[in-house]
Amino acid sequence: MLLLSMDFYHLKNIAGRRLVGLRWWNEVNPSTGSTTMVFESLDLAAASSTSTQQRRLPNATDKRFFWLALYVQPLLWVALAVVAIVKFEFVWLTLVGIALVLTLTNTVAFSRCDKFGQASSLASGAMGSSGFAGGVARGLASSVVGRLFK
């Protein structure tokens, strides 16, 4: 459990930012209790203009490895669940279930973050360095509508 928690934290906060320039988190509105996913993406134009010591641009090989590992990891946990069921070791299904929840959370969140990051760059930086899903959704909608009527 400790290693799963460390993997989740490292992937969400460190590896995602260093390998692909993406980060996400949830913010809770204290008055209503509703949660909003916040996505942060590296502005490649600003990163290339600043000194290379301050920001490192994501490498294409690192990006491919990150996305491959992100999508393969849930499949491996499902395979381990099947092995646990076949061997009648149901106690391991609890660990596999928790690992699947954490892994799928990161997979879905990074996929959305990447989609919204690309949409914001298409919509002239609607997201900026850290934007809320509402501004990103408006940017995505305006770019989709603009493409439809071209």
C-alpha positions, 0 to 999 in steps of 0.5 A: 500500500505504501509503494502504491501511494508513493507511485501515485504521488510521484506520477501525479506530481513529479513524473508527469510534470517532468516527462510531459509537462502536465500536472493535475489536482482537485480543488474543493469549494468549501462552501458547496463541497463540490470538486473541480479538477484543475489542469496545468500544462507547460507552455512550450513557447514560454519554456523555449524562450526562458533559459534551459536551466530553469525549465527543461523541455519534454523529450519525445522519447520520455513522452512516448514512454510516459504515455505507454506506461500510463496505459499499460499499467492498468492492463497489468493490474487486471492481469494480476487480478486474473492470476489472483482469481485463478490461484484462488488467492482472493486476499490479493484482490484488495490490493489489486483493486486499490492499485486499479483505482489509483492507476485509472485515476492517474490515467483518466486525469492525465488524458484529460489534462493532455486534451485540455492542454492541447485545446488551450494552446489551440484557443490562444492560451485559454488555460495559461499555466494553470487554469480551471476546467471552465476556461478550458472547456470554453477554449475547447468549445470555441476551437471545435466550433471554429473548426466546424465552420471553416 
